[in-house]
Every structure is written in structure tokens, then in C-alpha cells.
């Protein structure tokens, strides 16, 4: 399956040439991308939680004095 000269895109995960109406070359790549997005979302929540925890510790520490 070649896309020379045709309008085409590249898979968002592996970079293979795919049709212009597709985002991924396979279900495996789609699942990998969904897992990447979920991992990034979880890391973001973890970082916000850690920042909130540190702010809370700082406030409680200054309130103690």
C-alpha cells in the first residue's frame, strides 16, 4: 500500500503512511496512543496533587508559628 503522490497522513504512533481519512495504522497503535494519553493525564493529576500537598504543608507550617 503506497501513497506516493496521493494525499496521505502518517500514523501518530509509528509514523507509517496511512490514508488521509485515518489517524492510526492499526488498532494496536490506537491502543498505544490511548495508553500514552492516559499515562500523561495521570502524571498531570499526580503533579497537581503533589503541588497542592506541598502548599498545604507550607501553610500548616506557617500557621503553627
C-alpha positions, 0 to 999 in steps of 0.5 A, spaced: 500 500 500 503 506 497 501 513 497 506 516 493 503 522 490 496 521 493 494 525 499 496 521 505 497 522 513 502 518 517 500 514 523 501 518 530 504 512 533 509 509 528 509 514 523 507 509 517 503 512 511 496 511 512 490 514 508 488 521 509 481 519 512 485 515 518 489 517 524 492 510 526 495 504 522 492 499 526 488 498 532 494 496 536 497 503 535 490 506 537 491 502 543 498 505 544 496 512 543 490 511 548 495 508 553 500 514 552 494 519 553 492 516 559 499 515 562 500 523 561 493 525 564 495 521 570 502 524 571 498 531 570 493 529 576 499 526 580 503 533 579 497 537 581 496 533 587 503 533 589 503 541 588 497 542 592 500 537 598 506 541 598 502 548 599 498 545 604 504 543 608 507 550 607 501 553 610 500 548 616 507 550 617 506 557 617 500 557 621 503 553 627 508 559 628 
